[in-house]
Amino acid sequence: MRFLRRNSTTDSADQAEESAVTVGEDPLPKGYTPGKGRATPKRNETVRKRGPVAPPPKTTREAIKRSRGSKDQRKELAAKRREQRLQQRERMMAGDDKYLMPRDRGPVKAYIRDLVDSRRNLLGLFMPLAVVVFVALLFPSPLVQYYATLVCLLMLVAMIGEAILNGRRVTKQVRAKFPKEHVRGFGVGWYAFVRATQLRRLRVPKPRVRPGDAVR
């Protein structure tokens, strides 16, 4: 029985025709890449020219010294950091929320500080009182120690009473000023107590109001 078989020449021609890609009117073979229109640069032309490379450090100390830079560079960097810290402290003392600690941020905390700073409190004598007690204990006389301890005890009781009353007053005013805020009485009272026990000159941020000023 005779089998029909296509001519190999015809098959190769068909494959060539299928693999051809027509660009315009001229057929191009498959995988043809058009030219870039310019000559390919040489390798030595593409490599960027560099200066002389410093030899590697011989010791660990030399490597650390190189990483730190020269003495003038270190001085300049230290001066910039010092200036940056001073600017940050100035803004923090001025009450800028961006530079305050998280516990001092927000309009509620600023209002509490103003309420505390607008009055003179016995709690402001808390730190000096602690110094007086320490000094009184150094005296050899029992009489001096007795009276000093008694006065300090009375002052401490008065401070505790003032702290309770002051905390209630501040909490009431804060809730009236910010009715939509979730105000915790203990948190407000404690923040006001800590603020009041600090000396006025050492308070951070600095007081914005004077004693006797009205706070709204």
LUMKOLLO-76628 format. One record per residue: residue number from 0; x, y, z of N, C-alpha, C, O in turn. Coordinates in steps of 0.001 Angstrom, whole numbers. Layout:
# LUMKOLLO-76628
 pos     n.u     n.v     n.w    ca.u    ca.v    ca.w     c.u     c.v     c.w     o.u     o.v     o.w
 NUM       X       Y       Z       X       Y       Z       X       Y       Z       X       Y       Z
...
//
This chain:
# LUMKOLLO-76628
 pos     n.u     n.v     n.w    ca.u    ca.v    ca.w     c.u     c.v     c.w     o.u     o.v     o.w
   0     847   -1186       0       0       0       0     869    1217       0    1865    1246     723
   1     546    2233    -776    1388    3416    -933     805    4545     -74    -376    4876    -181
   2    1639    5116     760    1211    6221    1638    1570    7541     998    2606    7705     353
   3     638    8494    1216     904    9837     704    1838   10551    1661    1612   10504    2870
   4    2872   11205    1175    3873   11889    2026    4199   13215    1386    4455   13301     185
   5    4185   14235    2198    4508   15567    1688    5997   15682    1462    6802   15045    2141
   6    6329   16472     535    7733   16699     204    8385   17502    1315    7816   18471    1818
   7    9595   17081    1692   10320   17792    2759   10639   19207    2366   10689   20099    3212
   8   10854   19418    1100   11171   20782     627    9983   21703     852   10130   22862    1240
   9    8775   21141     591    7556   21953     790    7353   22272    2260    6954   23384    2606
  10    7635   21265    3163    7486   21509    4601    8415   22597    5087    7977   23478    5828
  11    9670   22576    4708   10629   23591    5139   10255   24961    4639   10461   25957    5332
  12    9709   25023    3449    9296   26322    2907    8125   26870    3698    8054   28063    3993
  13    7178   25943    4046    6028   26412    4837    6468   26919    6204    5956   27928    6690
  14    7416   26222    6826    7906   26661    8134    8599   27995    8037    8448   28833    8925
  15    9352   28213    6988   10039   29485    6804    9042   30613    6630    9231   31725    7124
  16    7956   30288    5899    6943   31314    5696    6213   31644    7002    5888   32800    7270
  17    5959   30597    7817    5276   30834    9086    6139   31623   10048    5634   32447   10811
  18    7462   31368   10015    8367   32050   10952    8770   33418   10483    9439   34147   11216
  19    8391   33784    9303    8780   35093    8770    7889   36164    9369    6703   35946    9618
  20    8485   37328    9594    7765   38489   10120    7866   39582    9091    8965   39931    8661
  21    6768   40114    8699    6754   41109    7632    6849   42492    8242    6011   42866    9062
  22    7847   43247    7858    8022   44633    8276    7901   45468    7023    8812   45490    6196
  23    6790   46151    6878    6558   46871    5631    6245   45860    4552    5244   45150    4644
  24    7099   45776    3508    6914   44849    2411    7948   43742    2410    7767   42741    1718
  25    9069   43897    3193   10153   42918    3196    9942   41944    4328    9818   42351    5483
  26    9900   40650    4011    9755   39660    5088   11051   39515    5858   12129   39459    5266
  27   10948   39452    7209   12114   39304    8071   11966   38026    8870   10849   37643    9218
  28   13069   37358    9167   12984   36123    9940   12538   36389   11369   12644   37503   11882
  29   12033   35323   11999   11583   35438   13386   12773   35678   14311   13837   35085   14132
  30   12582   36563   15315   13659   36886   16241   14555   37999   15749   15609   38244   16336
  31   14172   38670   14701   14988   39749   14148   14897   40964   15062   13803   41358   15466
  32   16042   41560   15389   16113   42748   16236   16617   43915   15418   17699   43821   14838
  33   15886   45004   15346   16371   46145   14550   17574   46800   15207   17757   46676   16418
  34   18371   47474   14453   19565   48133   14966   19246   49348   15800   18178   49943   15655
  35   20188   49733   16696   19996   50874   17583   20282   52198   16898   19930   53258   17415
  36   20909   52142   15750   21209   53371   15046   22518   54007   15456   22869   55075   14953
  37   23263   53363   16378   24561   53873   16819   25441   52702   17187   24971   51592   17435
  38   26714   52977   17215   27666   51909   17517   27652   51586   19003   27451   52469   19838
  39   27866   50320   19327   27923   49900   20725   29225   50403   21346   30303   50138   20816
  40   29134   51139   22481   30374   51664   23073   31236   50538   23643   30745   49469   24005
  41   32518   50813   23708   33437   49833   24263   33329   49809   25778   32794   50729   26397
  42   33856   48720   26369   33754   48547   27819   34498   49632   28572   34008   50140   29580
  43   35679   49989   28089   36461   50995   28795   35823   52381   28714   36142   53260   29515
  44   34918   52578   27746   34234   53851   27642   33047   53936   28595   32689   55022   29053
  45   32437   52787   28893   31272   52783   29782   31650   52851   31259   30847   53303   32076
  46   32828   52422   31609   33263   52440   33004   33521   53874   33418   34263   54596   32753
  47   32904   54290   34525   33082   55644   35006   34479   55819   35579   35009   54952   36274
  48   35046   56957   35265   36390   57232   35754   36339   57541   37242   35536   58361   37686
  49   37164   56907   37980   37234   57094   39424   38635   57511   39824   39622   57272   39128
  50   38667   58163   41015   39955   58588   41527   40670   57453   42216   40186   56322   42231
  51   41788   57740   42771   42547   56688   43460   41817   56191   44698   41262   56989   45453
  52   41813   54905   44908   41135   54281   46040   42096   54181   47208   43232   53730   47062
  53   41610   54620   48400   42459   54575   49585   42704   53131   49994   41822   52287   49836
  54   43865   52841   50506   44145   51470   50937   43278   51083   52116   42871   51960   52878
  55   42980   49813   52296   42135   49384   53415   42827   49633   54754   44056   49629   54827
  56   42042   49850   55813   42652   50078   57136   43408   48843   57619   42999   47705   57389
  57   44509   49103   58286   45346   48016   58777   44905   47522   60155   45087   46348   60479
  58   44336   48397   60953   43918   48029   62307   42467   48430   62538   41893   49202   61770
  59   41887   47898   63599   40514   48247   63953   40404   49700   64376   39417   50370   64074
  60   41404   50177   65065   41397   51575   65503   41384   52525   64313   40686   53539   64320
  61   42155   52186   63305   42180   53017   62103   40833   52987   61382   40395   54002   60841
  62   40173   51819   61373   38862   51717   60733   37825   52557   61470   37000   53215   60836
  63   37858   52541   62804   36922   53347   63592   37180   54828   63371   36245   55623   63277
  64   38438   55189   63291   38801   56586   63074   38295   57072   61724   37822   58203   61607
  65   38391   56230   60710   37891   56610   59386   36374   56766   59381   35835   57680   58757
  66   35695   55865   60082   34230   55936   60097   33739   57188   60819   32685   57724   60475
  67   34482   57657   61807   34086   58857   62537   34386   60133   61774   33785   61173   62046
  68   35288   60072   60840   35652   61257   60090   36761   62028   60783   37310   61585   61792
  69   37075   63172   60235   38156   63990   60778   37698   64703   62049   36520   64679   62404
  70   38644   65328   62715   38349   66028   63961   37443   67222   63715   36539   67490   64507
  71   37676   67937   62629   36840   69096   62305   35406   68660   61984   34445   69329   62365
  72   35275   67544   61286   33936   67052   60964   33180   66635   62221   31978   66876   62332
  73   33876   66013   63161   33223   65616   64413   32795   66844   65219   31721   66852   65819
  74   33630   67874   65232   33269   69095   65943   32054   69762   65313   31162   70238   66015
  75   32029   69792   64001   30895   70405   63306   29611   69623   63558   28553   70216   63766
  76   29700   68288   63542   28528   67463   63804   28039   67629   65236   26834   67688   65480
  77   28977   67706   66193   28590   67899   67596   27927   69254   67798   26974   69370   68568
  78   28427   70284   67109   27826   71613   67222   26409   71632   66666   25524   72270   67235
  79   26194   70930   65547   24850   70862   64966   23888   70130   65894   22743   70549   66062
  80   24351   69036   66496   23490   68297   67417   23159   69125   68651   22030   69096   69141
  81   24153   69869   69153   23915   70711   70326   22898   71807   70008   22012   72098   70811
  82   23035   72396   68850   22087   73438   68452   20687   72865   68264   19697   73508   68612
  83   20609   71659   67715   19312   71015   67517   18647   70704   68855   17439   70883   69007
  84   19439   70235   69828   18879   69948   71152   18388   71218   71831   17348   71208   72489
  85   19127   72309   71676   18701   73568   72279   17396   74063   71666   16520   74560   72373
  86   17271   73927   70352   16036   74336   69695   14858   73481   70153   13762   73990   70390
  87   15098   72177   70275   14029   71294   70735   13603   71634   72162   12414   71611   72479
  88   14572   71949   73022   14239   72293   74399   13473   73619   74467   12534   73760   75251
  89   13878   74582   73647   13176   75862   73636   11718   75683   73214   10817   76281   73802
  90   11495   74862   72200   10124   74627   71746    9330   73820   72770    8126   74016   72933
  91   10022   72910   73457    9344   72142   74499    8951   73051   75667    7845   72942   76196
  92    9856   73944   76065    9544   74861   77152    8443   75842   76761    7702   76331   77613
  93    8345   76126   75457    7291   77030   74988    5937   76351   74904    4921   77024   74732
  94    5903   75010   75024    4637   74293   75011    4214   73762   73665    3033   73483   73457
  95    5154   73614   72738    4829   73058   71425    4541   71562   71570    5389   70802   72036
  96    3341   71151   71169    2928   69750   71339    3854   68774   70632    4015   67641   71083
  97    4456   69189   69545    5312   68304   68765    6540   67883   69553    7077   66799   69325
  98    6992   68718   70473    8225   68458   71213    7970   68115   72682    8923   67925   73438
  99    6729   68034   73092    6418   67664   74460    6390   66155   74619    6270   65413   73644
 100    6501   65718   75852    6358   64302   76147    4889   63902   75964    4001   64746   76081
 101    4628   62613   75677    3239   62196   75450    2295   62526   76596    1118   62792   76355
 102    2778   62517   77838    1900   62782   78979    1477   64253   79050     498   64580   79721
 103    2211   65148   78358    1934   66576   78422    1232   67109   77177     964   68307   77088
 104     933   66245   76222     359   66715   74961   -1151   66846   75047   -1817   66189   75846
 105   -1664   67721   74193   -3107   67862   74080   -3639   69118   74752   -3020   69642   75678
 106   -4791   69602   74285   -5372   70813   74880   -5857   70614   76311   -5890   71563   77095
 107   -6234   69381   76656   -6704   69128   78025   -5565   69314   79016   -5733   69971   80043
 108   -4410   68740   78714   -3270   68874   79619   -2787   70328   79689   -2363   70790   80748
 109   -2850   71040   78575   -2463   72454   78588   -3402   73265   79477   -2962   74172   80183
 110   -4687   72941   79442   -5661   73648   80283   -5434   73334   81755   -5561   74223   82597
 111   -5103   72098   82080   -4810   71737   83471   -3594   72508   83971   -3592   73015   85093
 112   -2571   72593   83145   -1372   73335   83547   -1698   74804   83811   -1192   75398   84763
 113   -2539   75378   82969   -2903   76781   83170   -3683   76963   84467   -3484   77949   85176
 114   -4571   76019   84782   -5327   76119   86030   -4416   76026   87252   -4609   76742   88235
 115   -3434   75153   87185   -2509   75000   88316   -1589   76214   88424   -1323   76700   89523
 116   -1106   76698   87289    -158   77812   87294    -811   79142   87656    -114   80091   88015
 117   -2119   79223   87569   -2795   80485   87865   -3014   80702   89357   -3557   81730   89763
 118   -2591   79730   90183   -2781   79852   91635   -1491   79497   92358    -665   78725   91870
 119   -1349   80086   93534    -241   79709   94413    -726   78618   95352   -1787   78737   95965
 120      60   77556   95459    -358   76388   96228     681   76056   97294    1870   76330   97131
 121     210   75464   98384    1132   74949   99391    1952   73779   98849    3056   73502   99317
 122    1389   73106   97858    2112   71974   97269    3425   72405   96626    4327   71590   96432
 123    3527   73688   96297    4787   74184   95750    5925   74149   96743    7091   74243   96362
 124    5586   74012   98043    6615   73923   99088    6967   72480   99420    7674   72226  100395
 125    6493   71551   98637    6735   70143   98936    8230   69805   98893    8753   69174   99810
 126    8899   70221   97843   10330   69934   97729   11161   70684   98771   12035   70071   99384
 127   10930   71986   99003   11667   72645  100096   11393   72028  101456   12279   71987  102309
 128   10160   71544  101668    9836   70907  102943   10639   69632  103136   11094   69349  104244
 129   10818   68865  102082   11625   67649  102180   13069   67984  102546   13705   67249  103300
 130   13583   69087  102018   14947   69506  102367   15020   69914  103836   15997   69599  104515
 131   13993   70617  104336   13972   71036  105740   13961   69822  106666   14659   69803  107680
 132   13179   68821  106319   13142   67606  107142   14492   66920  107162   14932   66446  108209
 133   15149   66862  106025   16462   66218  105970   17491   66975  106805   18306   66370  107502
 134   17443   68301  106728   18397   69111  107511   18095   68998  109004   19021   68934  109812
 135   16819   68972  109384   16449   68899  110801   16913   67596  111435   17264   67560  112615
 136   16912   66541  110659   17367   65260  111195   18861   65240  111461   19347   64374  112188
 137   19593   66174  110888   21041   66229  111118   21402   66939  112417   22526   66804  112902
 138   20456   67702  112992   20742   68399  114241   20781   67400  115399   19948   66498  115482
 139   21753   67572  116281   21834   66631  117428   20790   66886  118494   20527   66019  119328
 140   20181   68092  118476   19215   68436  119521   17883   67727  119264   17316   67871  118181
 141   17378   66974  120225   16067   66319  120054   14922   67318  119975   13907   67058  119330
 142   15090   68480  120643   14020   69473  120631   13829   70046  119225   12702   70216  118759
 143   14943   70339  118560   14873   70866  117187   14254   69829  116260   13429   70161  115409
 144   14644   68606  116424   14094   67552  115578   12591   67378  115826   11827   67110  114899
 145   12178   67535  117097   10765   67369  117429    9911   68440  116761    8929   68135  116085
 146   10304   69719  116964    9510   70813  116402    9564   70811  114862    8565   71088  114199
 147   10713   70502  114322   10819   70448  112864    9930   69347  112295    9272   69541  111272
 148    9912   68207  112950    9068   67106  112489    7591   67448  112634    6787   67089  111773
 149    7218   68147  113728    5829   68523  113955    5346   69508  112894    4258   69355  112338
 150    6170   70521  112622    5796   71511  111605    5666   70854  110234    4728   71138  109488
 151    6595   69992  109915    6548   69311  108614    5335   68404  108507    4753   68260  107432
 152    4952   67788  109626    3788   66913  109611    2506   67712  109382    1639   67296  108614
 153    2392   68864  110055    1222   69723  109858    1160   70241  108418      90   70288  107812
 154    2309   70626  107886    2354   71097  106508    1961   69984  105537    1277   70222  104541
 155    2400   68788  105841    2087   67659  104968     588   67370  104961      13   67072  103914
 156     -51   67462  106150   -1498   67252  106225   -2234   68332  105435   -3200   68045  104727
 157   -1769   69576  105563   -2397   70675  104820   -2216   70493  103317   -3118   70807  102541
 158   -1072   69995  102909    -832   69759  101479   -1733   68668  100931   -2229   68761   99808
 159   -1941   67630  101737   -2809   66545  101280   -4233   67049  101090   -4883   66732  100094
 160   -4722   67852  102067   -6065   68417  101935   -6169   69345  100732   -7160   69323  100002
 161   -5153   70150  100536   -5178   71051   99376   -5136   70266   98064   -5800   70641   97098
 162   -4369   69194   98023   -4277   68390   96809   -5626   67784   96446   -5988   67724   95271
 163   -6385   67326   97471   -7701   66736   97207   -8667   67788   96674   -9371   67560   95691
 164   -8690   68955   97343   -9584   70016   96902   -9196   70545   95524  -10052   70809   94680
 165   -7901   70692   95317   -7431   71197   94032   -7757   70216   92906   -8132   70630   91809
 166   -7613   68910   93177   -7922   67915   92164   -9388   67934   91778   -9724   67818   90599
 167  -10274   68082   92773  -11702   68148   92471  -12044   69403   91674  -12829   69353   90727
 168  -11450   70526   92064  -11729   71784   91360  -11275   71711   89905  -12012   72101   88999
 169  -10062   71211   89686   -9532   71132   88326  -10342   70154   87485  -10618   70422   86315
 170  -10721   69030   88066  -11504   68041   87322  -12855   68622   86905  -13311   68397   85784
 171  -13485   69359   87795  -14783   69963   87481  -14653   70970   86342  -15485   70992   85435
 172  -13625   71794   86384  -13446   72801   85340  -13061   72169   84002  -13484   72632   82943
 173  -12267   71122   84061  -11878   70451   82816  -13090   69799   82157  -13248   69887   80940
 174  -13935   69156   82928  -15132   68525   82371  -16098   69560   81805  -16785   69292   80819
 175  -16158   70744   82423  -17009   71803   81883  -16416   72403   80612  -17151   72820   79717
 176  -15093   72448   80533  -14427   73018   79361  -14443   72053   78185  -14608   72473   77040
 177  -14275   70775   78455  -14228   69748   77400  -15296   68685   77682  -14970   67595   78151
 178  -16555   68989   77402  -17623   68022   77720  -17575   66762   76860  -18070   65714   77275
 179  -16990   66851   75673  -16942   65689   74780  -15740   64778   75053  -15668   63674   74513
 180  -14812   65227   75875  -13635   64429   76182  -13924   63477   77341  -14686   63793   78255
 181  -13292   62299   77276  -13417   61334   78375  -12379   61692   79435  -11199   61370   79294
 182  -12824   62354   80489  -11937   62868   81532  -12021   61959   82755  -13094   61755   83323
 183  -10885   61424   83141  -10807   60591   84349  -10405   61467   85525   -9398   62173   85472
 184  -11193   61415   86576  -10933   62276   87720   -9584   62018   88364   -8874   62961   88716
 185   -9219   60746   88521   -7946   60435   89157   -6771   60900   88296   -5790   61437   88811
 186   -6878   60688   86974   -5792   61099   86086   -5590   62599   86089   -4454   63072   86121
 187   -6689   63360   86055   -6589   64814   86081   -6042   65296   87419   -5185   66179   87470
 188   -6550   64702   88509   -6074   65110   89827   -4605   64814   90041   -3884   65623   90624
 189   -4155   63655   89572   -2746   63305   89735   -1845   64216   88905    -782   64632   89365
 190   -2272   64522   87688   -1478   65411   86840   -1387   66804   87452    -326   67428   87430
 191   -2491   67286   87994   -2479   68586   88655   -1607   68560   89916    -915   69534   90214
 192   -1641   67442   90656    -824   67318   91867     667   67354   91528    1434   68064   92179
 193    1075   66598   90521    2488   66570   90136    2938   67946   89662    4039   68391   89984
 194    2090   68610   88904    2431   69956   88416    2556   70943   89571    3448   71791   89573
 195    1672   70833   90540    1679   71781   91655    2856   71561   92600    3328   72517   93216
 196    3341   70333   92731    4461   70063   93637    5805   70542   93084    6787   70617   93823
 197    5854   70860   91810    7107   71324   91220    7290   72818   91475    6325   73581   91513
 198    8540   73213   91646    8824   74635   91767    8457   75340   90464    8618   74784   89377
 199    7973   76546   90585    7476   77254   89402    8561   77436   88351    8277   77372   87155
 200    9783   77659   88772   10879   77867   87831   11282   76587   87115   11851   76632   86024
 201   10987   75444   87730   11409   74160   87168   10301   73444   86408   10502   72314   85963
 202    9157   74058   86248    8050   73400   85567    8289   73343   84064    8742   74308   83449
 203    7975   72193   83494    8153   71960   82056    6823   71483   81487    6283   70470   81933
 204    6281   72224   80483    6766   73487   79917    6556   74663   80870    5918   74528   81914
 205    7100   75805   80496    7014   76980   81352    5568   77441   81490    4777   77290   80558
 206    5220   77999   82641    3848   78513   82820    3531   79622   81819    4354   80499   81556
 207    2330   79561   81273    1891   80582   80325    1109   81696   81010     918   82769   80439
 208     655   81437   82241    -134   82434   82979     586   82739   84285    1436   81977   84746
 209     219   83873   84865     773   84292   86154    -230   83977   87262   -1420   83810   86995
 210     244   83894   88496    -698   83669   89608   -1709   84799   89697   -1343   85974   89718
 211   -2960   84440   89749   -4038   85419   89806   -4718   85665   88472   -5781   86284   88438
 212   -4135   85199   87365   -4757   85391   86065   -5982   84483   85914   -6016   83369   86438
 213   -6974   84979   85195   -8187   84195   84950   -7944   83253   83763   -7427   83654   82721
 214   -8325   82024   83956   -8160   81004   82901   -9542   80624   82387  -10425   80246   83157
 215   -9711   80732   81084  -11007   80412   80489  -10885   79200   79581  -11874   78773   78985
//
